[in-house]
Amino acid sequence: MMGWYGDGGWWVGMIAMVLFWVVVIGAIVWAVVRLTNRPQPPATQAAPAGDSPREILDRRFAAGELNEQQYLEARRLLELDPTTTQR
């Protein structure tokens, strides 16, 4: 008796089944990663590590996030605060 698949070609069915499940599991993993991936903040908003408060303030003023009055007030406050370190 040759079995269900006739001439012993059962391995073709097994390979097809394995490929089917690899594709299904791959699609599930891709969908989960795609749906849970959170966008990173733009590089312009994140300050590089190690910058002093004054450098961060200067960068924000140069980028137009602060007007002149806000910049001068923040700079005055930084100069009064003994806990801020200047480089």
N, CA, C and O atoms as a Maestro MAE file, in Angstrom:
{
 s_m_m2io_version
 :::
 2.0.0
}

f_m_ct {
 s_m_title
 :::
 protein
 m_atom[348] {
  # First column is atom index #
  i_m_mmod_type
  r_m_x_coord
  r_m_y_coord
  r_m_z_coord
  i_m_residue_number
  s_m_chain_name
  s_m_pdb_residue_name
  s_m_pdb_atom_name
  i_m_atomic_number
  :::
  1 25 0.818 -1.176 0.000 1 A "MET " " N  " 7
  2 3 0.000 0.000 0.000 1 A "MET " " CA " 6
  3 2 0.868 1.248 0.000 1 A "MET " " C  " 6
  4 15 1.858 1.312 0.729 1 A "MET " " O  " 8
  5 25 0.523 2.210 -0.782 2 A "MET " " N  " 7
  6 3 1.354 3.387 -0.930 2 A "MET " " CA " 6
  7 2 0.928 4.535 -0.030 2 A "MET " " C  " 6
  8 15 1.664 5.520 0.040 2 A "MET " " O  " 8
  9 25 -0.144 4.488 0.627 3 A "GLY " " N  " 7
  10 3 -0.561 5.539 1.532 3 A "GLY " " CA " 6
  11 2 -1.502 6.523 0.862 3 A "GLY " " C  " 6
  12 15 -1.978 6.297 -0.251 3 A "GLY " " O  " 8
  13 25 -1.753 7.598 1.549 4 A "TRP " " N  " 7
  14 3 -2.729 8.580 1.107 4 A "TRP " " CA " 6
  15 2 -2.265 9.388 -0.098 4 A "TRP " " C  " 6
  16 15 -3.086 9.815 -0.910 4 A "TRP " " O  " 8
  17 25 -0.954 9.603 -0.222 5 A "TYR " " N  " 7
  18 3 -0.451 10.475 -1.268 5 A "TYR " " CA " 6
  19 2 0.029 9.722 -2.507 5 A "TYR " " C  " 6
  20 15 0.709 10.306 -3.351 5 A "TYR " " O  " 8
  21 25 -0.298 8.486 -2.629 6 A "GLY " " N  " 7
  22 3 0.018 7.739 -3.834 6 A "GLY " " CA " 6
  23 2 1.459 7.270 -3.888 6 A "GLY " " C  " 6
  24 15 1.794 6.259 -3.271 6 A "GLY " " O  " 8
  25 25 2.307 7.963 -4.596 7 A "ASP " " N  " 7
  26 3 3.658 7.508 -4.863 7 A "ASP " " CA " 6
  27 2 4.702 7.964 -3.844 7 A "ASP " " C  " 6
  28 15 5.886 8.005 -4.178 7 A "ASP " " O  " 8
  29 25 4.325 8.297 -2.658 8 A "GLY " " N  " 7
  30 3 5.292 8.685 -1.642 8 A "GLY " " CA " 6
  31 2 5.663 10.145 -1.679 8 A "GLY " " C  " 6
  32 15 6.699 10.507 -1.121 8 A "GLY " " O  " 8
  33 25 4.892 11.000 -2.293 9 A "GLY " " N  " 7
  34 3 5.176 12.429 -2.353 9 A "GLY " " CA " 6
  35 2 4.645 13.173 -1.139 9 A "GLY " " C  " 6
  36 15 4.347 14.364 -1.234 9 A "GLY " " O  " 8
  37 25 4.523 12.514 -0.021 10 A "TRP " " N  " 7
  38 3 4.002 13.123 1.202 10 A "TRP " " CA " 6
  39 2 4.884 14.276 1.674 10 A "TRP " " C  " 6
  40 15 4.402 15.196 2.335 10 A "TRP " " O  " 8
  41 25 6.167 14.230 1.338 11 A "TRP " " N  " 7
  42 3 7.085 15.269 1.805 11 A "TRP " " CA " 6
  43 2 6.767 16.624 1.173 11 A "TRP " " C  " 6
  44 15 7.074 17.663 1.758 11 A "TRP " " O  " 8
  45 25 6.151 16.628 -0.023 12 A "VAL " " N  " 7
  46 3 5.763 17.894 -0.656 12 A "VAL " " CA " 6
  47 2 4.685 18.580 0.187 12 A "VAL " " C  " 6
  48 15 4.718 19.794 0.388 12 A "VAL " " O  " 8
  49 25 3.742 17.792 0.669 13 A "GLY " " N  " 7
  50 3 2.691 18.331 1.537 13 A "GLY " " CA " 6
  51 2 3.245 18.847 2.856 13 A "GLY " " C  " 6
  52 15 2.791 19.867 3.374 13 A "GLY " " O  " 8
  53 25 4.241 18.129 3.402 14 A "MET " " N  " 7
  54 3 4.845 18.559 4.660 14 A "MET " " CA " 6
  55 2 5.593 19.890 4.488 14 A "MET " " C  " 6
  56 15 5.496 20.780 5.333 14 A "MET " " O  " 8
  57 25 6.332 20.008 3.390 15 A "ILE " " N  " 7
  58 3 7.061 21.248 3.135 15 A "ILE " " CA " 6
  59 2 6.083 22.408 2.944 15 A "ILE " " C  " 6
  60 15 6.309 23.508 3.447 15 A "ILE " " O  " 8
  61 25 5.001 22.154 2.217 16 A "ALA " " N  " 7
  62 3 4.000 23.204 2.006 16 A "ALA " " CA " 6
  63 2 3.368 23.625 3.330 16 A "ALA " " C  " 6
  64 15 3.122 24.810 3.553 16 A "ALA " " O  " 8
  65 25 3.105 22.660 4.206 17 A "MET " " N  " 7
  66 3 2.502 22.987 5.501 17 A "MET " " CA " 6
  67 2 3.474 23.804 6.359 17 A "MET " " C  " 6
  68 15 3.067 24.773 7.001 17 A "MET " " O  " 8
  69 25 4.740 23.425 6.373 18 A "VAL " " N  " 7
  70 3 5.735 24.161 7.151 18 A "VAL " " CA " 6
  71 2 5.877 25.587 6.610 18 A "VAL " " C  " 6
  72 15 5.914 26.540 7.389 18 A "VAL " " O  " 8
  73 25 5.955 25.740 5.308 19 A "LEU " " N  " 7
  74 3 6.046 27.077 4.717 19 A "LEU " " CA " 6
  75 2 4.817 27.916 5.037 19 A "LEU " " C  " 6
  76 15 4.936 29.109 5.316 19 A "LEU " " O  " 8
  77 25 3.648 27.307 4.997 20 A "PHE " " N  " 7
  78 3 2.417 28.024 5.329 20 A "PHE " " CA " 6
  79 2 2.490 28.586 6.748 20 A "PHE " " C  " 6
  80 15 2.186 29.758 6.970 20 A "PHE " " O  " 8
  81 25 2.895 27.748 7.710 21 A "TRP " " N  " 7
  82 3 2.945 28.198 9.100 21 A "TRP " " CA " 6
  83 2 4.061 29.219 9.330 21 A "TRP " " C  " 6
  84 15 3.912 30.111 10.164 21 A "TRP " " O  " 8
  85 25 5.161 29.103 8.613 22 A "VAL " " N  " 7
  86 3 6.221 30.108 8.726 22 A "VAL " " CA " 6
  87 2 5.703 31.469 8.252 22 A "VAL " " C  " 6
  88 15 5.978 32.492 8.879 22 A "VAL " " O  " 8
  89 25 4.968 31.478 7.164 23 A "VAL " " N  " 7
  90 3 4.399 32.723 6.649 23 A "VAL " " CA " 6
  91 2 3.366 33.296 7.614 23 A "VAL " " C  " 6
  92 15 3.355 34.504 7.853 23 A "VAL " " O  " 8
  93 25 2.504 32.458 8.168 24 A "VAL " " N  " 7
  94 3 1.471 32.924 9.105 24 A "VAL " " CA " 6
  95 2 2.119 33.506 10.359 24 A "VAL " " C  " 6
  96 15 1.744 34.595 10.793 24 A "VAL " " O  " 8
  97 25 3.079 32.802 10.945 25 A "ILE " " N  " 7
  98 3 3.734 33.286 12.167 25 A "ILE " " CA " 6
  99 2 4.542 34.549 11.867 25 A "ILE " " C  " 6
  100 15 4.552 35.475 12.678 25 A "ILE " " O  " 8
  101 25 5.213 34.601 10.726 26 A "GLY " " N  " 7
  102 3 5.953 35.793 10.341 26 A "GLY " " CA " 6
  103 2 5.044 36.998 10.189 26 A "GLY " " C  " 6
  104 15 5.401 38.103 10.598 26 A "GLY " " O  " 8
  105 25 3.861 36.791 9.599 27 A "ALA " " N  " 7
  106 3 2.903 37.893 9.436 27 A "ALA " " CA " 6
  107 2 2.400 38.386 10.784 27 A "ALA " " C  " 6
  108 15 2.213 39.588 10.972 27 A "ALA " " O  " 8
  109 25 2.183 37.484 11.712 28 A "ILE " " N  " 7
  110 3 1.724 37.877 13.053 28 A "ILE " " CA " 6
  111 2 2.812 38.682 13.767 28 A "ILE " " C  " 6
  112 15 2.528 39.727 14.352 28 A "ILE " " O  " 8
  113 25 4.047 38.203 13.720 29 A "VAL " " N  " 7
  114 3 5.154 38.917 14.368 29 A "VAL " " CA " 6
  115 2 5.332 40.297 13.734 29 A "VAL " " C  " 6
  116 15 5.509 41.284 14.448 29 A "VAL " " O  " 8
  117 25 5.286 40.377 12.408 30 A "TRP " " N  " 7
  118 3 5.428 41.661 11.723 30 A "TRP " " CA " 6
  119 2 4.322 42.626 12.156 30 A "TRP " " C  " 6
  120 15 4.585 43.800 12.416 30 A "TRP " " O  " 8
  121 25 3.070 42.122 12.233 31 A "ALA " " N  " 7
  122 3 1.945 42.979 12.614 31 A "ALA " " CA " 6
  123 2 2.093 43.486 14.041 31 A "ALA " " C  " 6
  124 15 1.821 44.656 14.309 31 A "ALA " " O  " 8
  125 25 2.519 42.627 14.961 32 A "VAL " " N  " 7
  126 3 2.689 43.043 16.356 32 A "VAL " " CA " 6
  127 2 3.786 44.096 16.463 32 A "VAL " " C  " 6
  128 15 3.611 45.103 17.150 32 A "VAL " " O  " 8
  129 25 4.904 43.878 15.797 33 A "VAL " " N  " 7
  130 3 5.995 44.854 15.848 33 A "VAL " " CA " 6
  131 2 5.560 46.171 15.223 33 A "VAL " " C  " 6
  132 15 5.864 47.239 15.754 33 A "VAL " " O  " 8
  133 25 4.874 46.106 14.134 34 A "ARG " " N  " 7
  134 3 4.423 47.307 13.428 34 A "ARG " " CA " 6
  135 2 3.425 48.120 14.261 34 A "ARG " " C  " 6
  136 15 3.481 49.349 14.282 34 A "ARG " " O  " 8
  137 25 2.510 47.421 14.948 35 A "LEU " " N  " 7
  138 3 1.485 48.103 15.730 35 A "LEU " " CA " 6
  139 2 2.008 48.632 17.060 35 A "LEU " " C  " 6
  140 15 1.471 49.609 17.582 35 A "LEU " " O  " 8
  141 25 3.033 48.016 17.614 36 A "THR " " N  " 7
  142 3 3.533 48.454 18.917 36 A "THR " " CA " 6
  143 2 4.727 49.381 18.808 36 A "THR " " C  " 6
  144 15 5.196 49.891 19.825 36 A "THR " " O  " 8
  145 25 5.233 49.616 17.609 37 A "ASN " " N  " 7
  146 3 6.380 50.489 17.427 37 A "ASN " " CA " 6
  147 2 5.946 51.942 17.597 37 A "ASN " " C  " 6
  148 15 5.095 52.436 16.858 37 A "ASN " " O  " 8
  149 25 6.538 52.617 18.575 38 A "ARG " " N  " 7
  150 3 6.216 54.015 18.841 38 A "ARG " " CA " 6
  151 2 7.203 54.907 18.106 38 A "ARG " " C  " 6
  152 15 8.397 54.610 18.083 38 A "ARG " " O  " 8
  153 25 6.731 55.995 17.505 39 A "PRO " " N  " 7
  154 3 7.659 56.900 16.815 39 A "PRO " " CA " 6
  155 2 8.583 57.589 17.814 39 A "PRO " " C  " 6
  156 15 8.162 57.954 18.912 39 A "PRO " " O  " 8
  157 25 9.827 57.762 17.430 40 A "GLN " " N  " 7
  158 3 10.814 58.433 18.272 40 A "GLN " " CA " 6
  159 2 10.661 59.943 18.106 40 A "GLN " " C  " 6
  160 15 10.279 60.413 17.034 40 A "GLN " " O  " 8
  161 25 10.957 60.706 19.163 41 A "PRO " " N  " 7
  162 3 10.877 62.160 19.026 41 A "PRO " " CA " 6
  163 2 11.925 62.645 18.039 41 A "PRO " " C  " 6
  164 15 12.990 62.039 17.921 41 A "PRO " " O  " 8
  165 25 11.638 63.732 17.329 42 A "PRO " " N  " 7
  166 3 12.622 64.270 16.387 42 A "PRO " " CA " 6
  167 2 13.918 64.645 17.096 42 A "PRO " " C  " 6
  168 15 13.909 65.023 18.267 42 A "PRO " " O  " 8
  169 25 15.007 64.540 16.390 43 A "ALA " " N  " 7
  170 3 16.326 64.802 16.980 43 A "ALA " " CA " 6
  171 2 16.481 66.257 17.408 43 A "ALA " " C  " 6
  172 15 17.285 66.558 18.290 43 A "ALA " " O  " 8
  173 25 15.726 67.156 16.799 44 A "THR " " N  " 7
  174 3 15.866 68.569 17.148 44 A "THR " " CA " 6
  175 2 15.309 68.868 18.528 44 A "THR " " C  " 6
  176 15 15.710 69.851 19.152 44 A "THR " " O  " 8
  177 25 14.387 68.038 19.022 45 A "GLN " " N  " 7
  178 3 13.805 68.290 20.336 45 A "GLN " " CA " 6
  179 2 14.615 67.664 21.457 45 A "GLN " " C  " 6
  180 15 14.559 68.136 22.592 45 A "GLN " " O  " 8
  181 25 15.353 66.632 21.169 46 A "ALA " " N  " 7
  182 3 16.128 65.960 22.200 46 A "ALA " " CA " 6
  183 2 17.499 66.613 22.307 46 A "ALA " " C  " 6
  184 15 18.185 66.819 21.306 46 A "ALA " " O  " 8
  185 25 17.881 66.930 23.523 47 A "ALA " " N  " 7
  186 3 19.192 67.539 23.738 47 A "ALA " " CA " 6
  187 2 20.242 66.436 23.825 47 A "ALA " " C  " 6
  188 15 20.016 65.419 24.480 47 A "ALA " " O  " 8
  189 25 21.373 66.625 23.182 48 A "PRO " " N  " 7
  190 3 22.442 65.636 23.299 48 A "PRO " " CA " 6
  191 2 22.897 65.523 24.752 48 A "PRO " " C  " 6
  192 15 22.878 66.502 25.497 48 A "PRO " " O  " 8
  193 25 23.299 64.338 25.136 49 A "ALA " " N  " 7
  194 3 23.708 64.099 26.517 49 A "ALA " " CA " 6
  195 2 24.940 64.939 26.853 49 A "ALA " " C  " 6
  196 15 25.854 65.076 26.041 49 A "ALA " " O  " 8
  197 25 24.946 65.490 28.051 50 A "GLY " " N  " 7
  198 3 26.105 66.232 28.519 50 A "GLY " " CA " 6
  199 2 26.068 67.715 28.241 50 A "GLY " " C  " 6
  200 15 27.005 68.419 28.618 50 A "GLY " " O  " 8
  201 25 25.040 68.222 27.604 51 A "ASP " " N  " 7
  202 3 24.963 69.659 27.342 51 A "ASP " " CA " 6
  203 2 24.609 70.397 28.628 51 A "ASP " " C  " 6
  204 15 23.820 69.912 29.439 51 A "ASP " " O  " 8
  205 25 25.192 71.554 28.799 52 A "SER " " N  " 7
  206 3 24.877 72.367 29.967 52 A "SER " " CA " 6
  207 2 23.525 73.050 29.746 52 A "SER " " C  " 6
  208 15 23.060 73.163 28.612 52 A "SER " " O  " 8
  209 25 22.900 73.504 30.833 53 A "PRO " " N  " 7
  210 3 21.626 74.222 30.677 53 A "PRO " " CA " 6
  211 2 21.755 75.445 29.780 53 A "PRO " " C  " 6
  212 15 20.823 75.764 29.041 53 A "PRO " " O  " 8
  213 25 22.880 76.129 29.828 54 A "ARG " " N  " 7
  214 3 23.095 77.309 28.988 54 A "ARG " " CA " 6
  215 2 23.135 76.929 27.513 54 A "ARG " " C  " 6
  216 15 22.571 77.633 26.675 54 A "ARG " " O  " 8
  217 25 23.801 75.816 27.187 55 A "GLU " " N  " 7
  218 3 23.869 75.366 25.796 55 A "GLU " " CA " 6
  219 2 22.483 74.976 25.280 55 A "GLU " " C  " 6
  220 15 22.138 75.252 24.131 55 A "GLU " " O  " 8
  221 25 21.704 74.339 26.132 56 A "ILE " " N  " 7
  222 3 20.335 73.968 25.752 56 A "ILE " " CA " 6
  223 2 19.500 75.221 25.512 56 A "ILE " " C  " 6
  224 15 18.746 75.298 24.542 56 A "ILE " " O  " 8
  225 25 19.640 76.195 26.396 57 A "LEU " " N  " 7
  226 3 18.912 77.463 26.245 57 A "LEU " " CA " 6
  227 2 19.314 78.171 24.956 57 A "LEU " " C  " 6
  228 15 18.458 78.658 24.217 57 A "LEU " " O  " 8
  229 25 20.601 78.227 24.690 58 A "ASP " " N  " 7
  230 3 21.077 78.874 23.460 58 A "ASP " " CA " 6
  231 2 20.529 78.163 22.222 58 A "ASP " " C  " 6
  232 15 20.117 78.812 21.260 58 A "ASP " " O  " 8
  233 25 20.526 76.843 22.250 59 A "ARG " " N  " 7
  234 3 20.024 76.077 21.111 59 A "ARG " " CA " 6
  235 2 18.530 76.339 20.880 59 A "ARG " " C  " 6
  236 15 18.088 76.484 19.741 59 A "ARG " " O  " 8
  237 25 17.768 76.398 21.963 60 A "ARG " " N  " 7
  238 3 16.328 76.651 21.830 60 A "ARG " " CA " 6
  239 2 16.062 78.057 21.295 60 A "ARG " " C  " 6
  240 15 15.144 78.253 20.499 60 A "ARG " " O  " 8
  241 25 16.858 79.034 21.727 61 A "PHE " " N  " 7
  242 3 16.702 80.397 21.216 61 A "PHE " " CA " 6
  243 2 17.055 80.452 19.729 61 A "PHE " " C  " 6
  244 15 16.356 81.092 18.944 61 A "PHE " " O  " 8
  245 25 18.127 79.786 19.352 62 A "ALA " " N  " 7
  246 3 18.546 79.768 17.950 62 A "ALA " " CA " 6
  247 2 17.519 79.062 17.070 62 A "ALA " " C  " 6
  248 15 17.360 79.414 15.902 62 A "ALA " " O  " 8
  249 25 16.826 78.074 17.616 63 A "ALA " " N  " 7
  250 3 15.816 77.354 16.838 63 A "ALA " " CA " 6
  251 2 14.498 78.107 16.759 63 A "ALA " " C  " 6
  252 15 13.589 77.691 16.040 63 A "ALA " " O  " 8
  253 25 14.384 79.218 17.495 64 A "GLY " " N  " 7
  254 3 13.165 80.008 17.443 64 A "GLY " " CA " 6
  255 2 12.089 79.537 18.406 64 A "GLY " " C  " 6
  256 15 10.937 79.958 18.297 64 A "GLY " " O  " 8
  257 25 12.445 78.671 19.347 65 A "GLU " " N  " 7
  258 3 11.461 78.194 20.320 65 A "GLU " " CA " 6
  259 2 11.195 79.234 21.400 65 A "GLU " " C  " 6
  260 15 10.146 79.208 22.044 65 A "GLU " " O  " 8
  261 25 12.132 80.143 21.601 66 A "LEU " " N  " 7
  262 3 12.002 81.199 22.610 66 A "LEU " " CA " 6
  263 2 12.152 82.558 21.931 66 A "LEU " " C  " 6
  264 15 12.928 82.718 20.990 66 A "LEU " " O  " 8
  265 25 11.386 83.537 22.434 67 A "ASN " " N  " 7
  266 3 11.611 84.895 21.934 67 A "ASN " " CA " 6
  267 2 12.706 85.541 22.786 67 A "ASN " " C  " 6
  268 15 13.191 84.936 23.742 67 A "ASN " " O  " 8
  269 25 13.089 86.757 22.440 68 A "GLU " " N  " 7
  270 3 14.218 87.391 23.116 68 A "GLU " " CA " 6
  271 2 13.946 87.614 24.603 68 A "GLU " " C  " 6
  272 15 14.831 87.425 25.437 68 A "GLU " " O  " 8
  273 25 12.739 88.008 24.922 69 A "GLN " " N  " 7
  274 3 12.397 88.253 26.324 69 A "GLN " " CA " 6
  275 2 12.478 86.960 27.139 69 A "GLN " " C  " 6
  276 15 13.030 86.956 28.239 69 A "GLN " " O  " 8
  277 25 11.940 85.883 26.616 70 A "GLN " " N  " 7
  278 3 12.001 84.596 27.313 70 A "GLN " " CA " 6
  279 2 13.449 84.132 27.476 70 A "GLN " " C  " 6
  280 15 13.835 83.612 28.523 70 A "GLN " " O  " 8
  281 25 14.236 84.330 26.426 71 A "TYR " " N  " 7
  282 3 15.645 83.921 26.465 71 A "TYR " " CA " 6
  283 2 16.407 84.681 27.545 71 A "TYR " " C  " 6
  284 15 17.131 84.084 28.343 71 A "TYR " " O  " 8
  285 25 16.240 86.013 27.567 72 A "LEU " " N  " 7
  286 3 16.966 86.828 28.538 72 A "LEU " " CA " 6
  287 2 16.542 86.507 29.970 72 A "LEU " " C  " 6
  288 15 17.377 86.474 30.873 72 A "LEU " " O  " 8
  289 25 15.259 86.273 30.177 73 A "GLU " " N  " 7
  290 3 14.769 85.918 31.520 73 A "GLU " " CA " 6
  291 2 15.337 84.573 31.969 73 A "GLU " " C  " 6
  292 15 15.790 84.432 33.105 73 A "GLU " " O  " 8
  293 25 15.310 83.598 31.085 74 A "ALA " " N  " 7
  294 3 15.843 82.280 31.436 74 A "ALA " " CA " 6
  295 2 17.346 82.356 31.680 74 A "ALA " " C  " 6
  296 15 17.861 81.703 32.588 74 A "ALA " " O  " 8
  297 25 18.039 83.134 30.889 75 A "ARG " " N  " 7
  298 3 19.481 83.283 31.072 75 A "ARG " " CA " 6
  299 2 19.798 83.944 32.410 75 A "ARG " " C  " 6
  300 15 20.737 83.551 33.103 75 A "ARG " " O  " 8
  301 25 18.998 84.958 32.764 76 A "ARG " " N  " 7
  302 3 19.184 85.623 34.064 76 A "ARG " " CA " 6
  303 2 18.974 84.642 35.208 76 A "ARG " " C  " 6
  304 15 19.733 84.630 36.177 76 A "ARG " " O  " 8
  305 25 17.930 83.815 35.087 77 A "LEU " " N  " 7
  306 3 17.652 82.832 36.136 77 A "LEU " " CA " 6
  307 2 18.760 81.784 36.238 77 A "LEU " " C  " 6
  308 15 19.110 81.353 37.337 77 A "LEU " " O  " 8
  309 25 19.299 81.384 35.115 78 A "LEU " " N  " 7
  310 3 20.399 80.418 35.145 78 A "LEU " " CA " 6
  311 2 21.639 80.996 35.817 78 A "LEU " " C  " 6
  312 15 22.342 80.293 36.542 78 A "LEU " " O  " 8
  313 25 21.903 82.270 35.575 79 A "GLU " " N  " 7
  314 3 23.075 82.897 36.177 79 A "GLU " " CA " 6
  315 2 22.906 83.084 37.681 79 A "GLU " " C  " 6
  316 15 23.898 83.114 38.409 79 A "GLU " " O  " 8
  317 25 21.670 83.212 38.161 80 A "LEU " " N  " 7
  318 3 21.412 83.355 39.593 80 A "LEU " " CA " 6
  319 2 21.442 82.021 40.323 80 A "LEU " " C  " 6
  320 15 21.725 81.984 41.521 80 A "LEU " " O  " 8
  321 25 21.157 80.927 39.629 81 A "ASP " " N  " 7
  322 3 21.048 79.611 40.263 81 A "ASP " " CA " 6
  323 2 22.434 78.987 40.434 81 A "ASP " " C  " 6
  324 15 23.091 78.673 39.441 81 A "ASP " " O  " 8
  325 25 22.890 78.801 41.682 82 A "PRO " " N  " 7
  326 3 24.225 78.252 41.893 82 A "PRO " " CA " 6
  327 2 24.326 76.749 41.586 82 A "PRO " " C  " 6
  328 15 25.432 76.214 41.507 82 A "PRO " " O  " 8
  329 25 23.200 76.074 41.416 83 A "THR " " N  " 7
  330 3 23.247 74.637 41.137 83 A "THR " " CA " 6
  331 2 23.520 74.322 39.679 83 A "THR " " C  " 6
  332 15 23.891 73.194 39.355 83 A "THR " " O  " 8
  333 25 23.345 75.294 38.791 84 A "THR " " N  " 7
  334 3 23.621 75.046 37.379 84 A "THR " " CA " 6
  335 2 25.109 75.222 37.147 84 A "THR " " C  " 6
  336 15 25.723 76.164 37.648 84 A "THR " " O  " 8
  337 25 25.671 74.324 36.395 85 A "THR " " N  " 7
  338 3 27.101 74.379 36.116 85 A "THR " " CA " 6
  339 2 27.326 74.879 34.714 85 A "THR " " C  " 6
  340 15 26.665 74.438 33.774 85 A "THR " " O  " 8
  341 25 28.239 75.783 34.573 86 A "GLN " " N  " 7
  342 3 28.600 76.320 33.268 86 A "GLN " " CA " 6
  343 2 29.891 75.636 32.824 86 A "GLN " " C  " 6
  344 15 30.763 75.344 33.642 86 A "GLN " " O  " 8
  345 25 30.002 75.385 31.526 87 A "ARG " " N  " 7
  346 3 31.230 74.784 31.018 87 A "ARG " " CA " 6
  347 2 32.177 75.854 30.549 87 A "ARG " " C  " 6
  348 15 33.274 75.546 30.084 87 A "ARG " " O  " 8
  :::
 }
 m_bond[347] {
  # First column is bond index #
  i_m_from
  i_m_to
  i_m_order
  :::
  1 1 2 1
  2 2 3 1
  3 3 4 2
  4 3 5 1
  5 5 6 1
  6 6 7 1
  7 7 8 2
  8 7 9 1
  9 9 10 1
  10 10 11 1
  11 11 12 2
  12 11 13 1
  13 13 14 1
  14 14 15 1
  15 15 16 2
  16 15 17 1
  17 17 18 1
  18 18 19 1
  19 19 20 2
  20 19 21 1
  21 21 22 1
  22 22 23 1
  23 23 24 2
  24 23 25 1
  25 25 26 1
  26 26 27 1
  27 27 28 2
  28 27 29 1
  29 29 30 1
  30 30 31 1
  31 31 32 2
  32 31 33 1
  33 33 34 1
  34 34 35 1
  35 35 36 2
  36 35 37 1
  37 37 38 1
  38 38 39 1
  39 39 40 2
  40 39 41 1
  41 41 42 1
  42 42 43 1
  43 43 44 2
  44 43 45 1
  45 45 46 1
  46 46 47 1
  47 47 48 2
  48 47 49 1
  49 49 50 1
  50 50 51 1
  51 51 52 2
  52 51 53 1
  53 53 54 1
  54 54 55 1
  55 55 56 2
  56 55 57 1
  57 57 58 1
  58 58 59 1
  59 59 60 2
  60 59 61 1
  61 61 62 1
  62 62 63 1
  63 63 64 2
  64 63 65 1
  65 65 66 1
  66 66 67 1
  67 67 68 2
  68 67 69 1
  69 69 70 1
  70 70 71 1
  71 71 72 2
  72 71 73 1
  73 73 74 1
  74 74 75 1
  75 75 76 2
  76 75 77 1
  77 77 78 1
  78 78 79 1
  79 79 80 2
  80 79 81 1
  81 81 82 1
  82 82 83 1
  83 83 84 2
  84 83 85 1
  85 85 86 1
  86 86 87 1
  87 87 88 2
  88 87 89 1
  89 89 90 1
  90 90 91 1
  91 91 92 2
  92 91 93 1
  93 93 94 1
  94 94 95 1
  95 95 96 2
  96 95 97 1
  97 97 98 1
  98 98 99 1
  99 99 100 2
  100 99 101 1
  101 101 102 1
  102 102 103 1
  103 103 104 2
  104 103 105 1
  105 105 106 1
  106 106 107 1
  107 107 108 2
  108 107 109 1
  109 109 110 1
  110 110 111 1
  111 111 112 2
  112 111 113 1
  113 113 114 1
  114 114 115 1
  115 115 116 2
  116 115 117 1
  117 117 118 1
  118 118 119 1
  119 119 120 2
  120 119 121 1
  121 121 122 1
  122 122 123 1
  123 123 124 2
  124 123 125 1
  125 125 126 1
  126 126 127 1
  127 127 128 2
  128 127 129 1
  129 129 130 1
  130 130 131 1
  131 131 132 2
  132 131 133 1
  133 133 134 1
  134 134 135 1
  135 135 136 2
  136 135 137 1
  137 137 138 1
  138 138 139 1
  139 139 140 2
  140 139 141 1
  141 141 142 1
  142 142 143 1
  143 143 144 2
  144 143 145 1
  145 145 146 1
  146 146 147 1
  147 147 148 2
  148 147 149 1
  149 149 150 1
  150 150 151 1
  151 151 152 2
  152 151 153 1
  153 153 154 1
  154 154 155 1
  155 155 156 2
  156 155 157 1
  157 157 158 1
  158 158 159 1
  159 159 160 2
  160 159 161 1
  161 161 162 1
  162 162 163 1
  163 163 164 2
  164 163 165 1
  165 165 166 1
  166 166 167 1
  167 167 168 2
  168 167 169 1
  169 169 170 1
  170 170 171 1
  171 171 172 2
  172 171 173 1
  173 173 174 1
  174 174 175 1
  175 175 176 2
  176 175 177 1
  177 177 178 1
  178 178 179 1
  179 179 180 2
  180 179 181 1
  181 181 182 1
  182 182 183 1
  183 183 184 2
  184 183 185 1
  185 185 186 1
  186 186 187 1
  187 187 188 2
  188 187 189 1
  189 189 190 1
  190 190 191 1
  191 191 192 2
  192 191 193 1
  193 193 194 1
  194 194 195 1
  195 195 196 2
  196 195 197 1
  197 197 198 1
  198 198 199 1
  199 199 200 2
  200 199 201 1
  201 201 202 1
  202 202 203 1
  203 203 204 2
  204 203 205 1
  205 205 206 1
  206 206 207 1
  207 207 208 2
  208 207 209 1
  209 209 210 1
  210 210 211 1
  211 211 212 2
  212 211 213 1
  213 213 214 1
  214 214 215 1
  215 215 216 2
  216 215 217 1
  217 217 218 1
  218 218 219 1
  219 219 220 2
  220 219 221 1
  221 221 222 1
  222 222 223 1
  223 223 224 2
  224 223 225 1
  225 225 226 1
  226 226 227 1
  227 227 228 2
  228 227 229 1
  229 229 230 1
  230 230 231 1
  231 231 232 2
  232 231 233 1
  233 233 234 1
  234 234 235 1
  235 235 236 2
  236 235 237 1
  237 237 238 1
  238 238 239 1
  239 239 240 2
  240 239 241 1
  241 241 242 1
  242 242 243 1
  243 243 244 2
  244 243 245 1
  245 245 246 1
  246 246 247 1
  247 247 248 2
  248 247 249 1
  249 249 250 1
  250 250 251 1
  251 251 252 2
  252 251 253 1
  253 253 254 1
  254 254 255 1
  255 255 256 2
  256 255 257 1
  257 257 258 1
  258 258 259 1
  259 259 260 2
  260 259 261 1
  261 261 262 1
  262 262 263 1
  263 263 264 2
  264 263 265 1
  265 265 266 1
  266 266 267 1
  267 267 268 2
  268 267 269 1
  269 269 270 1
  270 270 271 1
  271 271 272 2
  272 271 273 1
  273 273 274 1
  274 274 275 1
  275 275 276 2
  276 275 277 1
  277 277 278 1
  278 278 279 1
  279 279 280 2
  280 279 281 1
  281 281 282 1
  282 282 283 1
  283 283 284 2
  284 283 285 1
  285 285 286 1
  286 286 287 1
  287 287 288 2
  288 287 289 1
  289 289 290 1
  290 290 291 1
  291 291 292 2
  292 291 293 1
  293 293 294 1
  294 294 295 1
  295 295 296 2
  296 295 297 1
  297 297 298 1
  298 298 299 1
  299 299 300 2
  300 299 301 1
  301 301 302 1
  302 302 303 1
  303 303 304 2
  304 303 305 1
  305 305 306 1
  306 306 307 1
  307 307 308 2
  308 307 309 1
  309 309 310 1
  310 310 311 1
  311 311 312 2
  312 311 313 1
  313 313 314 1
  314 314 315 1
  315 315 316 2
  316 315 317 1
  317 317 318 1
  318 318 319 1
  319 319 320 2
  320 319 321 1
  321 321 322 1
  322 322 323 1
  323 323 324 2
  324 323 325 1
  325 325 326 1
  326 326 327 1
  327 327 328 2
  328 327 329 1
  329 329 330 1
  330 330 331 1
  331 331 332 2
  332 331 333 1
  333 333 334 1
  334 334 335 1
  335 335 336 2
  336 335 337 1
  337 337 338 1
  338 338 339 1
  339 339 340 2
  340 339 341 1
  341 341 342 1
  342 342 343 1
  343 343 344 2
  344 343 345 1
  345 345 346 1
  346 346 347 1
  347 347 348 2
  :::
 }
}
